């Protein structure tokens, strides 16, 4: 029988979010119902609320979550009721051209649930990133459930579902940071700090954190940055070069998603260096660069989709590293909140007061 649960929706562009009763259908073939235990408040949720993704309102927000599988539909064999899982928005299909070439982290046909969750009046909801986890329960494709060690608390484990994985993966998977590399990270929010953690894990010799907020720079040092640059105080490109023997960084990770910071990243890298864009731009943004500079500087300009992760491989690995004390995922959790406090969490995010607010249910 369909279940009625409480969830948080964005009813329209820039309208305040609100708690509503959500109707969760029984799982169909290939689907699972997950009881949500915790879900991080990610900047992507704010993009949805602002209409920066699309206009398919109302949205059921939330996607950075961990919980327990409650029930599964026909044909589901990889997860079972009782499994502790992190939800992911890259449920690889196994059949697209990327999967067939052995590159499932680029899967072009990721799975979502076929059925739609609704409001009581039958209005269909658009789940954020195919998940919709600001709710007591949600319906997802079974492939969006990645089993992990239940010893790690859900408010910590769930962060791998988006922001922390995006940042760590931007360094390790997309940027291919290697031992001895110099790395600069522009933008030291949750994703940027995760990129710092990833660069440190990969063995980078120098990790330069760049931001306009002294609080964020101080936190970046705690997360493993060796140097900081306050870009309000001067040209960050010149500062990065000065810290790298005049050459620029081997890898520059742009975790803001704006044309001006991307240009800084482009010119702050060494010749034949790599720029990784993991910050999410908005549809109207444009970038202009001299084509001769693109040619003459060589190297690689990459975009990092979800940290180019493969959830079945990367989530358990990072959980294990956390349990071994090699990374501290708990350092990303600034506060835990209730469902009805998400609007306040968006405001705190805008003010730069938090790395992650996490809804605990």
Phi, psi and omega in degrees: 000142176302147181248149176253124181225169176266136179211166183251124180244154168256107188285332182194171184304121176062013174278149178301143176288159179211155178275128181228165172278127183248138177262120181254115179287161172299146182294135175268188179306129178077009184244164178216145169260129183242130173279116185281133177255328179201149179210125179286150176268105187259153179298333178296326176298321177295321176302316177300312181301322182278356183081015183282349178263301173196183183252029183275053179287157355281145177262142164266108189280171176097133181205352187257076199225158171227152180185197184238133177295127179263317180205156180228157180267183182301138174084358181276123182235341185282333177229158182219160177307135182099344179292137176270124190224153163259136178276140179231155178255020172233078176272096191296143185276330182081357186236341183288174184297327178291315180297318182292338177270009179077025179236060186295341177292349174255015187316128184263002184218053184294149187273143167231167176299142179283321180283160179249138168283153186223169165277173181300329181276006178093357179298124181285141180257148174259108181286132180302125181053031178073017185239298180065067189252008168278063184202159179294328175215157176215159178253126181222166167293140183302329179292349176276000179257117179248116181290136177220173181295123181288358180290342181265130184301144184298327180293340176268310184300321185299335183295340175290345181293344177206273195300313182292319177296320180300317182287312179299317180294327178300324179281310189278312186274309185279311183282344181049044178300134183240167178303131178089354180291156167259136185227137171241138178239119181259115184101107189246050167276204182300315181291316179298317178295325176295324176296323176297316177300317179296319179295320177295318180299325181282350177097023178300140182280325181222130180233114185256119178264132182236128177198173177256000185245118182299326179296318180291323178294322178296319178294322179299323176297319178298327184277351175129000177295139177271335182216155177230151178228119173273106187285356171283338188272353182168184183290116181293333178296313179295323179296318179294318178298319180297329181275355182234036176069019179089000188263326191103166185278152176294321179226129174242123182254119181264110185247028179250311180087042178229149181302319184292322179284331175294319177299320177300316179298318182299316184272349180270358180268156176289162172304136183065016177279181186239135170252131177241119175265112175242342171294143186264116178281170174260161190302331185276352185288140179234150179235134177233126178224144175298126183297329178297324178291322177299316179291312190289332182274345177064204177075208187222139173246113187237149168253141182251110178267109178059031183066022183045043185270159167244104189307319182296335178267313192275323182298307179299324179299314183289326174298317178297317179297323176296315181294330178280352181083012181276336169224153182244090180293331180297339180293344180277345183273110180275320183203156171248142187222174176262169181304322185278008179251011185292323178299319176295324179295323176298320179296318179294324177298315181299325181279353180077024185275346188225153163277306176213127161270136183236124176282127176246127183250000000 
